């Protein structure tokens, strides 16, 4: 999921159960290292606590390129499920998430009639929360699909945007310009205001809601980058991303 196209040989290696388990362990260890060695600040952290305190389920929305440090933002507030690609690289990320008591749902928001869509609705109605990358699994980067709005509308739960940035990082040459956080710097998490989705939206209303989610999330990435000293720009220009070809392998 982090890298959408890989040579055939590494893909074959990842089919080995022991190698997959090792990769999962390394990823979770790296996440913990980065979290422990950076100085973190959190803004808006009262938002998820307030909603869970009210007994409300919600969808946490973050960009695919900012997936790495999201597990430690959750702090086990309630049962949490993350939508992850069903492809082999996505399964590696899913395995790493289990170290943080995060269950995963294999699939994509782009297929509304899929088993993943039904599973997310079920989990939300049971009182759990769901994490979604609305530009995944194949992009364009930082462009939200309408799938996340449809799920929120059907489940009647709000969408809660989340962004992070770190002062020390590498931006990878993947389709999502993946933000690889590095140790020994500063980091910030930004939680946005809940976005409520009306149950009776027509097609135009769904598109307006999709644009609102996308705009809010892009603005939050700008702000998170600014807070840690980087230029206030997303990892890839949104307009350029709209015309980018889909990544291979998804």
Backbone as CSV, one residue per row, in Angstrom:
resi,resn,N_x,N_y,N_z,CA_x,CA_y,CA_z,C_x,C_y,C_z
1,UNK,0.816,-1.201,0.000,0.000,0.000,0.000,0.852,1.254,0.000
2,UNK,2.031,1.183,0.633,2.882,2.352,0.664,3.480,2.608,-0.704
3,UNK,3.823,1.552,-1.424,4.378,1.680,-2.763,3.508,0.857,-3.684
4,UNK,2.871,1.528,-4.635,1.807,0.886,-5.391,2.319,-0.048,-6.471
5,UNK,3.540,0.107,-6.906,4.076,-0.794,-7.923,5.436,-1.268,-7.470
6,UNK,5.659,-2.578,-7.455,6.916,-3.162,-7.005,7.380,-4.180,-8.027
7,UNK,8.673,-4.423,-8.103,9.164,-5.483,-8.985,8.573,-6.817,-8.574
8,UNK,8.543,-7.738,-9.508,7.913,-9.034,-9.260,8.619,-9.802,-8.147
9,UNK,9.961,-9.722,-8.083,10.697,-10.499,-7.085,10.314,-10.126,-5.664
10,UNK,10.324,-8.818,-5.287,9.882,-8.474,-3.933,8.460,-8.920,-3.646
11,UNK,7.584,-8.869,-4.632,6.208,-9.327,-4.408,6.191,-10.817,-4.073
12,UNK,7.028,-11.597,-4.761,7.088,-13.030,-4.469,7.610,-13.269,-3.064
13,UNK,8.603,-12.472,-2.655,9.152,-12.617,-1.310,8.101,-12.340,-0.248
14,UNK,7.239,-11.350,-0.497,6.233,-10.981,0.492,5.145,-12.037,0.628
15,UNK,5.111,-13.016,-0.275,4.158,-14.110,-0.121,4.625,-15.123,0.925
16,UNK,5.870,-15.008,1.345,6.404,-15.884,2.379,5.895,-15.413,3.739
17,UNK,5.229,-16.303,4.484,4.585,-15.914,5.739,5.585,-15.366,6.754
18,UNK,6.749,-15.975,6.841,7.741,-15.517,7.814,8.281,-14.140,7.451
19,UNK,8.509,-13.908,6.159,8.999,-12.608,5.728,7.937,-11.536,5.942
20,UNK,6.677,-11.888,5.693,5.605,-10.928,5.937,5.545,-10.552,7.414
21,UNK,5.635,-11.566,8.287,5.587,-11.307,9.724,6.754,-10.419,10.152
22,UNK,7.936,-10.670,9.582,9.102,-9.847,9.904,8.893,-8.412,9.437
23,UNK,8.358,-8.250,8.217,8.104,-6.905,7.697,7.122,-6.147,8.581
24,UNK,6.069,-6.825,9.042,5.087,-6.191,9.929,5.741,-5.736,11.225
25,UNK,6.599,-6.581,11.773,7.268,-6.262,13.033,8.206,-5.070,12.859
26,UNK,8.926,-5.026,11.755,9.848,-3.917,11.496,9.080,-2.610,11.350
27,UNK,7.962,-2.638,10.623,7.175,-1.418,10.412,6.638,-0.879,11.732
28,UNK,6.053,-1.767,12.560,5.496,-1.276,13.823,6.600,-0.761,14.741
29,UNK,7.767,-1.420,14.689,8.887,-0.958,15.496,9.369,0.413,15.057
30,UNK,9.377,0.630,13.749,9.800,1.933,13.234,8.804,3.023,13.632
31,UNK,7.516,2.719,13.546,6.501,3.688,13.956,6.704,4.086,15.420
32,UNK,6.946,3.102,16.270,7.157,3.387,17.696,8.427,4.212,17.915
33,UNK,9.479,3.903,17.171,10.723,4.654,17.282,10.514,6.118,16.920
34,UNK,9.847,6.359,15.797,9.610,7.732,15.354,8.738,8.484,16.360
35,UNK,7.729,7.808,16.870,6.842,8.469,17.835,7.589,8.798,19.130
36,UNK,8.442,7.891,19.573,9.144,8.091,20.840,10.242,9.143,20.745
37,UNK,10.817,9.351,19.571,11.972,10.236,19.444,11.644,11.604,18.872
38,UNK,10.385,11.854,18.548,9.959,13.179,18.118,9.219,13.884,19.245
39,UNK,9.238,15.203,19.238,8.470,16.013,20.180,7.138,16.348,19.509
40,UNK,6.062,15.767,20.022,4.768,15.879,19.365,3.869,16.913,20.045
41,UNK,3.104,17.597,19.236,2.018,18.428,19.743,0.736,17.979,19.050
42,UNK,-0.374,18.149,19.731,-1.673,17.724,19.204,-2.647,18.880,19.324
43,UNK,-3.331,19.181,18.243,-4.370,20.204,18.266,-5.696,19.574,17.831
44,UNK,-6.732,19.884,18.580,-8.044,19.347,18.250,-8.278,17.953,18.791
45,UNK,-7.408,17.479,19.691,-7.560,16.135,20.227,-8.824,15.935,21.036
46,UNK,-9.463,17.049,21.410,-10.736,16.938,22.136,-11.866,16.476,21.230
47,UNK,-11.700,16.624,19.918,-12.771,16.258,18.986,-13.092,14.763,19.044
48,UNK,-12.114,13.856,18.848,-12.454,12.430,18.938,-12.884,12.031,20.340
49,UNK,-12.283,12.632,21.366,-12.686,12.299,22.738,-14.125,12.717,23.009
50,UNK,-14.522,13.874,22.487,-15.900,14.338,22.692,-16.895,13.414,22.017
51,UNK,-16.599,13.042,20.766,-17.525,12.178,20.031,-17.637,10.797,20.671
52,UNK,-16.490,10.220,21.060,-16.555,8.904,21.703,-17.234,9.004,23.061
53,UNK,-17.039,10.144,23.760,-17.705,10.344,25.038,-19.211,10.428,24.899
54,UNK,-19.658,10.907,23.739,-21.093,10.979,23.458,-21.639,9.665,22.914
55,UNK,-20.751,8.670,22.776,-21.177,7.380,22.247,-21.399,7.383,20.751
56,UNK,-20.780,8.318,20.027,-20.978,8.423,18.585,-19.839,7.755,17.829
57,UNK,-20.178,7.029,16.805,-19.183,6.518,15.871,-18.841,7.619,14.876
58,UNK,-17.684,7.488,14.237,-17.312,8.458,13.208,-16.249,7.852,12.314
59,UNK,-16.006,8.515,11.186,-14.988,8.100,10.233,-13.799,9.038,10.359
60,UNK,-12.611,8.487,10.575,-11.385,9.280,10.587,-10.821,9.277,9.172
61,UNK,-10.627,10.467,8.608,-10.174,10.597,7.220,-8.770,11.187,7.184
62,UNK,-7.842,10.505,6.515,-6.475,11.011,6.356,-5.960,10.558,5.006
63,UNK,-5.023,11.320,4.461,-4.517,11.005,3.133,-3.625,9.772,3.157
64,UNK,-3.617,9.056,2.047,-2.839,7.828,1.892,-1.352,8.079,2.174
65,UNK,-0.830,9.200,1.724,0.573,9.525,1.919,0.930,9.858,3.353
66,UNK,-0.079,9.987,4.229,0.171,10.303,5.646,-0.278,9.153,6.545
67,UNK,-0.191,7.948,6.056,-0.704,6.804,6.792,0.216,6.354,7.928
68,UNK,1.528,6.524,7.760,2.496,5.858,8.627,2.260,6.093,10.117
69,UNK,2.093,7.336,10.529,2.037,7.656,11.958,0.615,7.748,12.495
70,UNK,-0.369,7.368,11.707,-1.750,7.465,12.173,-2.102,6.489,13.303
71,UNK,-1.532,5.280,13.342,-1.925,4.353,14.418,-1.716,4.908,15.822
72,UNK,-0.648,5.682,16.038,-0.375,6.190,17.382,-1.144,7.466,17.699
73,UNK,-1.903,7.978,16.741,-2.759,9.138,17.008,-4.040,8.730,17.715
74,UNK,-4.373,7.443,17.645,-5.698,6.997,18.091,-5.800,6.828,19.599
75,UNK,-4.780,6.325,20.243,-4.745,6.146,21.699,-5.891,5.273,22.224
76,UNK,-6.346,4.334,21.413,-7.308,3.322,21.857,-8.560,3.925,22.494
77,UNK,-9.117,4.952,21.885,-10.313,5.592,22.428,-11.516,4.660,22.404
78,UNK,-11.625,3.880,21.344,-12.688,2.893,21.216,-12.258,1.908,20.136
79,UNK,-13.076,0.924,19.826,-12.726,-0.023,18.764,-12.501,0.726,17.456
80,UNK,-11.420,0.391,16.770,-11.051,1.122,15.558,-10.706,0.140,14.452
81,UNK,-11.225,0.401,13.265,-10.989,-0.441,12.094,-10.478,0.454,10.971
82,UNK,-9.445,0.010,10.278,-8.867,0.817,9.207,-9.056,0.107,7.867
83,UNK,-9.543,0.848,6.881,-9.707,0.304,5.536,-8.347,0.286,4.847
84,UNK,-7.899,-0.903,4.443,-6.576,-1.084,3.842,-6.730,-1.884,2.550
85,UNK,-5.915,-1.549,1.568,-5.929,-2.273,0.302,-5.777,-3.771,0.507
86,UNK,-6.475,-4.554,-0.318,-6.401,-6.014,-0.234,-5.177,-6.575,-0.935
87,UNK,-4.377,-5.725,-1.563,-3.207,-6.193,-2.288,-2.088,-6.586,-1.319
88,UNK,-1.083,-7.327,-1.765,-0.059,-7.845,-0.854,0.620,-6.781,-0.004
89,UNK,0.964,-5.616,-0.591,1.613,-4.587,0.204,0.654,-4.037,1.257
90,UNK,-0.637,-3.946,0.926,-1.624,-3.525,1.908,-1.743,-4.497,3.063
91,UNK,-1.590,-5.783,2.782,-1.660,-6.789,3.846,-0.492,-6.650,4.823
92,UNK,0.658,-6.177,4.345,1.785,-5.921,5.246,1.414,-4.811,6.229
93,UNK,0.826,-3.743,5.715,0.399,-2.642,6.592,-0.663,-3.130,7.562
94,UNK,-1.590,-3.947,7.079,-2.638,-4.480,7.954,-2.022,-5.272,9.101
95,UNK,-1.000,-6.056,8.804,-0.343,-6.823,9.853,0.336,-5.935,10.873
96,UNK,0.936,-4.832,10.411,1.585,-3.899,11.338,0.563,-3.227,12.242
97,UNK,-0.643,-2.966,11.712,-1.672,-2.287,12.496,-2.126,-3.108,13.698
98,UNK,-2.026,-4.428,13.609,-2.486,-5.263,14.713,-1.666,-5.032,15.976
99,UNK,-0.436,-4.556,15.840,0.387,-4.264,17.007,-0.159,-3.073,17.798
100,UNK,-1.040,-2.300,17.171,-1.633,-1.132,17.831,-3.113,-1.368,18.152
101,UNK,-3.506,-2.642,18.173,-4.897,-3.020,18.450,-5.876,-2.398,17.458
102,UNK,-5.439,-2.267,16.215,-6.292,-1.749,15.144,-6.620,-2.891,14.193
103,UNK,-7.897,-3.178,14.048,-8.334,-4.172,13.072,-8.404,-3.528,11.692
104,UNK,-8.322,-4.340,10.664,-8.370,-3.792,9.312,-9.488,-4.432,8.506
105,UNK,-9.947,-3.683,7.525,-10.964,-4.133,6.582,-10.333,-4.050,5.199
106,UNK,-10.292,-5.147,4.481,-9.646,-5.187,3.174,-10.604,-4.684,2.109
107,UNK,-10.160,-3.696,1.338,-11.000,-3.216,0.247,-10.762,-1.762,-0.071
108,UNK,-11.760,-1.152,-0.716,-11.668,0.215,-1.208,-13.021,0.899,-1.112
109,UNK,-13.010,2.216,-0.878,-14.262,2.981,-0.862,-14.830,3.181,-2.265
110,UNK,-14.068,2.853,-3.291,-14.515,3.126,-4.655,-15.510,2.092,-5.163
111,UNK,-15.754,1.056,-4.391,-16.712,0.032,-4.808,-17.815,-0.043,-3.773
112,UNK,-18.849,0.803,-3.964,-19.885,0.962,-2.958,-20.637,-0.300,-2.616
113,UNK,-20.750,-1.264,-3.542,-21.493,-2.477,-3.256,-20.631,-3.600,-2.720
114,UNK,-19.381,-3.314,-2.418,-18.431,-4.360,-2.020,-18.657,-4.812,-0.596
115,UNK,-18.031,-5.938,-0.284,-18.081,-6.463,1.081,-17.441,-5.482,2.052
116,UNK,-16.411,-4.750,1.606,-15.760,-3.783,2.485,-16.735,-2.680,2.890
117,UNK,-17.534,-2.218,1.941,-18.520,-1.175,2.230,-19.513,-1.668,3.280
118,UNK,-19.997,-2.875,3.091,-20.958,-3.425,4.043,-20.331,-3.647,5.414
119,UNK,-19.077,-4.084,5.432,-18.407,-4.309,6.712,-18.204,-2.997,7.455
120,UNK,-17.834,-1.947,6.745,-17.660,-0.651,7.403,-18.973,-0.152,7.987
121,UNK,-20.056,-0.288,7.240,-21.362,0.120,7.761,-21.705,-0.654,9.024
122,UNK,-21.432,-1.940,8.997,-21.739,-2.778,10.162,-20.931,-2.335,11.375
123,UNK,-19.635,-2.098,11.191,-18.790,-1.690,12.319,-19.232,-0.334,12.866
124,UNK,-19.565,0.587,11.997,-20.008,1.907,12.452,-21.323,1.812,13.222
125,UNK,-22.228,0.997,12.742,-23.512,0.843,13.431,-23.354,0.115,14.763
126,UNK,-22.265,-0.672,14.895,-21.983,-1.353,16.156,-21.340,-0.427,17.187
127,UNK,-20.987,0.786,16.760,-20.401,1.748,17.684,-18.909,1.931,17.554
128,UNK,-18.271,1.223,16.619,-16.831,1.378,16.403,-16.573,2.564,15.478
129,UNK,-15.306,2.883,15.283,-14.912,3.923,14.342,-14.092,3.298,13.216
130,UNK,-14.051,3.989,12.085,-13.375,3.471,10.892,-12.432,4.536,10.354
131,UNK,-11.213,4.121,9.984,-10.260,5.015,9.346,-10.197,4.758,7.854
132,UNK,-10.241,5.830,7.073,-10.278,5.714,5.614,-9.301,6.705,4.993
133,UNK,-8.557,6.252,3.976,-7.774,7.161,3.136,-8.600,7.420,1.877
134,UNK,-9.258,8.561,1.768,-10.208,8.768,0.663,-9.560,8.933,-0.707
135,UNK,-8.218,8.979,-0.754,-7.554,8.985,-2.061,-6.941,7.628,-2.380
136,UNK,-7.169,6.636,-1.531,-6.599,5.308,-1.769,-7.592,4.393,-2.473
137,UNK,-7.126,3.265,-3.017,-5.757,2.780,-2.955,-4.882,3.194,-4.128
138,UNK,-5.436,3.931,-5.103,-4.633,4.210,-6.295,-4.600,5.689,-6.662
139,UNK,-5.242,6.558,-5.903,-5.194,7.980,-6.197,-6.273,8.423,-7.156
140,UNK,-6.150,9.630,-7.693,-5.033,10.580,-7.566,-4.803,11.034,-6.121
141,UNK,-3.568,11.401,-5.838,-3.192,11.780,-4.484,-3.940,13.029,-4.041
142,UNK,-4.395,12.999,-2.790,-5.053,14.128,-2.154,-6.295,14.595,-2.918
143,UNK,-6.965,13.650,-3.539,-8.261,13.897,-4.147,-9.240,12.881,-3.567
144,UNK,-10.203,13.353,-2.813,-11.132,12.458,-2.120,-12.130,11.843,-3.096
145,UNK,-12.376,10.566,-2.932,-13.443,9.919,-3.682,-14.767,10.155,-2.956
146,UNK,-15.855,9.982,-3.673,-17.166,10.180,-3.066,-17.534,9.029,-2.137
147,UNK,-16.743,7.942,-2.167,-17.043,6.776,-1.351,-17.126,7.089,0.124
148,UNK,-16.214,7.914,0.622,-16.215,8.224,2.052,-17.473,8.972,2.451
149,UNK,-17.973,9.821,1.549,-19.212,10.564,1.829,-20.407,9.618,1.818
150,UNK,-20.417,8.684,0.885,-21.517,7.719,0.821,-21.593,6.859,2.079
151,UNK,-20.434,6.447,2.586,-20.430,5.642,3.802,-20.955,6.458,4.980
152,UNK,-20.465,7.700,5.112,-20.922,8.560,6.210,-22.417,8.826,6.109
153,UNK,-22.917,9.018,4.892,-24.353,9.276,4.691,-25.172,8.057,5.073
154,UNK,-24.745,6.879,4.624,-25.501,5.662,4.921,-25.480,5.336,6.411
155,UNK,-24.323,5.514,7.059,-24.194,5.177,8.480,-24.666,6.292,9.389
156,UNK,-24.850,7.489,8.803,-25.210,8.680,9.577,-24.216,8.944,10.707
157,UNK,-22.947,9.046,10.294,-21.860,9.393,11.207,-21.058,10.539,10.594
158,UNK,-20.412,11.362,11.410,-19.592,12.445,10.865,-18.239,11.954,10.375
159,UNK,-17.606,12.770,9.554,-16.245,12.528,9.080,-15.322,13.460,9.853
160,UNK,-14.274,12.887,10.458,-13.341,13.663,11.266,-11.981,13.655,10.571
161,UNK,-11.567,14.788,9.959,-10.274,14.818,9.259,-9.113,14.800,10.246
162,UNK,-8.009,14.191,9.820,-6.804,14.103,10.637,-5.584,14.254,9.732
163,UNK,-4.627,15.072,10.167,-3.394,15.274,9.407,-2.213,15.265,10.368
164,UNK,-1.055,14.934,9.848,0.167,15.080,10.643,1.311,15.495,9.725
165,UNK,2.352,16.038,10.344,3.588,16.352,9.636,4.732,16.274,10.629
166,UNK,5.928,16.014,10.123,7.117,15.976,10.959,8.200,16.847,10.344
167,UNK,9.023,17.442,11.193,10.072,18.332,10.708,11.137,17.567,9.934
168,UNK,11.413,16.339,10.356,12.378,15.499,9.658,11.609,14.403,8.935
169,UNK,11.769,14.366,7.619,10.998,13.399,6.828,11.661,13.199,5.476
170,UNK,11.234,12.166,4.784,11.563,11.957,3.374,10.254,11.840,2.621
171,UNK,10.155,12.517,1.494,8.983,12.391,0.637,9.345,11.431,-0.482
172,UNK,8.717,10.260,-0.480,9.076,9.203,-1.420,8.499,9.468,-2.807
173,UNK,9.076,8.818,-3.790,8.636,9.006,-5.170,7.502,8.093,-5.568
174,UNK,6.583,7.813,-4.641,5.421,6.981,-4.911,4.272,7.847,-5.421
175,UNK,3.203,7.210,-5.883,2.091,7.986,-6.440,1.503,8.946,-5.414
176,UNK,1.545,8.569,-4.130,0.953,9.410,-3.084,1.965,10.340,-2.429
177,UNK,3.230,10.342,-2.944,4.303,11.146,-2.351,4.375,10.875,-0.857
178,UNK,4.589,9.611,-0.517,4.479,9.136,0.855,5.404,9.892,1.805
179,UNK,4.838,10.340,2.926,5.551,11.103,3.946,6.193,10.121,4.926
180,UNK,7.486,9.852,4.740,8.213,8.952,5.628,8.806,9.771,6.766
181,UNK,8.144,9.743,7.916,8.610,10.487,9.081,9.920,9.890,9.583
182,UNK,10.831,10.753,10.028,12.124,10.334,10.537,12.235,10.632,12.033
183,UNK,13.100,9.933,12.738,13.259,10.182,14.183,13.943,11.520,14.475
184,UNK,13.857,11.918,15.747,14.635,13.016,16.322,14.290,14.380,15.720
185,UNK,12.997,14.678,15.680,12.554,15.984,15.223,11.320,16.428,15.977
186,UNK,10.478,17.169,15.300,9.216,17.629,15.864,8.069,17.102,15.012
187,UNK,6.943,16.853,15.631,5.775,16.393,14.896,4.518,17.049,15.417
188,UNK,3.506,17.108,14.567,2.232,17.687,14.970,1.099,16.861,14.386
189,UNK,0.079,16.628,15.209,-1.174,16.049,14.751,-2.238,17.132,14.795
190,UNK,-3.032,17.231,13.736,-4.149,18.162,13.695,-5.446,17.385,13.475
191,UNK,-6.373,17.499,14.425,-7.713,16.945,14.263,-8.644,18.074,13.828
192,UNK,-9.437,17.827,12.791,-10.351,18.841,12.311,-11.716,18.763,12.981
193,UNK,-12.553,19.724,12.647,-13.940,19.718,13.121,-14.714,18.610,12.408
194,UNK,-15.646,17.959,13.095,-16.456,16.926,12.431,-17.250,17.505,11.256
195,UNK,-17.318,16.754,10.181,-18.118,17.136,9.011,-19.358,16.251,8.997
196,UNK,-20.499,16.835,9.256,-21.751,16.091,9.294,-22.299,15.934,7.877
197,UNK,-22.785,14.745,7.554,-23.302,14.442,6.221,-24.795,14.145,6.326
198,UNK,-25.591,14.910,5.616,-27.038,14.732,5.653,-27.441,13.425,4.968
199,UNK,-28.487,12.806,5.479,-28.951,11.530,4.929,-29.656,11.686,3.592
200,UNK,-30.150,12.871,3.278,-30.976,13.051,2.075,-30.263,13.829,0.973
201,UNK,-28.937,13.730,0.903,-28.203,14.431,-0.142,-28.488,13.835,-1.518
202,UNK,-28.694,14.706,-2.508,-28.797,14.238,-3.889,-27.396,14.180,-4.479
203,UNK,-27.286,13.904,-5.780,-25.983,13.746,-6.410,-25.139,15.007,-6.289
204,UNK,-25.764,16.167,-6.498,-25.029,17.428,-6.378,-24.579,17.658,-4.940
205,UNK,-25.440,17.301,-3.995,-25.087,17.464,-2.593,-23.937,16.571,-2.186
206,UNK,-23.905,15.350,-2.719,-22.803,14.436,-2.439,-21.485,15.006,-2.956
207,UNK,-21.531,15.600,-4.146,-20.318,16.185,-4.712,-19.861,17.391,-3.884
208,UNK,-20.799,18.196,-3.431,-20.439,19.334,-2.580,-19.777,18.846,-1.290
209,UNK,-20.324,17.790,-0.709,-19.755,17.242,0.523,-18.369,16.659,0.266
210,UNK,-18.218,15.985,-0.868,-16.908,15.425,-1.213,-15.872,16.537,-1.330
211,UNK,-16.237,17.614,-1.998,-15.314,18.738,-2.149,-14.975,19.378,-0.809
212,UNK,-15.945,19.453,0.074,-15.700,20.013,1.402,-14.684,19.164,2.159
213,UNK,-14.870,17.838,2.143,-13.930,16.941,2.817,-12.527,17.114,2.225
214,UNK,-12.440,17.118,0.910,-11.144,17.251,0.242,-10.474,18.579,0.583
215,UNK,-11.234,19.658,0.488,-10.676,20.981,0.763,-10.186,21.087,2.198
216,UNK,-10.995,20.613,3.138,-10.615,20.678,4.543,-9.332,19.874,4.793
217,UNK,-9.241,18.697,4.193,-8.065,17.845,4.419,-6.804,18.446,3.801
218,UNK,-6.925,19.045,2.624,-5.772,19.697,1.997,-5.319,20.880,2.845
219,UNK,-6.258,21.669,3.326,-5.912,22.808,4.181,-5.187,22.356,5.439
220,UNK,-5.614,21.240,6.002,-4.986,20.746,7.221,-3.559,20.267,6.964
221,UNK,-3.302,19.674,5.803,-1.934,19.290,5.455,-1.067,20.532,5.313
222,UNK,-1.570,21.579,4.643,-0.851,22.852,4.549,-0.450,23.339,5.943
223,UNK,-1.431,23.352,6.841,-1.201,23.890,8.176,-0.233,23.026,8.973
224,UNK,-0.373,21.697,8.889,0.547,20.812,9.601,1.981,21.001,9.118
225,UNK,2.158,21.122,7.808,3.489,21.366,7.259,4.059,22.686,7.771
226,UNK,3.229,23.727,7.803,3.676,25.032,8.283,4.112,24.961,9.742
227,UNK,3.369,24.180,10.554,3.660,24.108,11.985,5.035,23.516,12.284
228,UNK,5.548,22.677,11.394,6.854,22.051,11.648,7.954,22.658,10.787
229,UNK,7.662,23.787,10.144,8.704,24.538,9.463,8.879,24.278,7.991
230,UNK,7.960,23.540,7.370,8.048,23.302,5.931,7.173,24.300,5.180
231,UNK,7.432,24.431,3.895,6.575,25.272,3.061,5.154,24.748,3.129
232,UNK,4.195,25.660,3.199,2.788,25.276,3.353,2.241,24.772,2.035
233,UNK,2.614,23.534,1.691,2.166,22.943,0.435,1.959,21.461,0.643
234,UNK,0.959,20.865,-0.005,0.764,19.417,0.084,1.906,18.701,-0.614
235,UNK,2.084,17.381,-0.369,3.209,16.649,-0.936,3.157,16.493,-2.436
236,UNK,2.038,16.774,-3.037,1.925,16.757,-4.490,0.829,17.725,-4.852
237,UNK,1.040,18.506,-5.914,0.046,19.506,-6.282,-1.281,18.832,-6.600
238,UNK,-2.345,19.308,-5.987,-3.641,18.651,-6.129,-4.110,18.667,-7.573
239,UNK,-3.963,19.792,-8.257,-4.439,19.862,-9.636,-3.648,18.920,-10.532
240,UNK,-2.328,18.800,-10.289,-1.529,17.857,-11.069,-1.953,16.434,-10.769
241,UNK,-2.282,16.188,-9.519,-2.685,14.837,-9.129,-3.971,14.414,-9.807
242,UNK,-4.859,15.355,-10.086,-6.140,15.020,-10.711,-5.944,14.399,-12.078
243,UNK,-4.855,14.775,-12.760,-4.631,14.284,-14.117,-3.600,13.172,-14.164
244,UNK,-3.083,12.780,-13.011,-2.060,11.730,-12.982,-2.674,10.378,-13.335
245,UNK,-1.929,9.539,-14.058,-2.436,8.192,-14.384,-2.496,7.341,-13.140
246,UNK,-3.388,6.355,-13.100,-3.465,5.477,-11.930,-2.185,4.684,-11.766
247,UNK,-1.847,4.401,-10.504,-0.646,3.612,-10.219,-0.839,2.167,-10.639
248,UNK,0.246,1.507,-10.951,0.189,0.096,-11.309,0.088,-0.743,-10.048
249,UNK,-0.530,-1.889,-10.182,-0.518,-2.861,-9.111,-1.690,-2.808,-8.190
250,UNK,-2.631,-1.822,-8.319,-3.788,-1.734,-7.437,-5.030,-2.230,-8.137
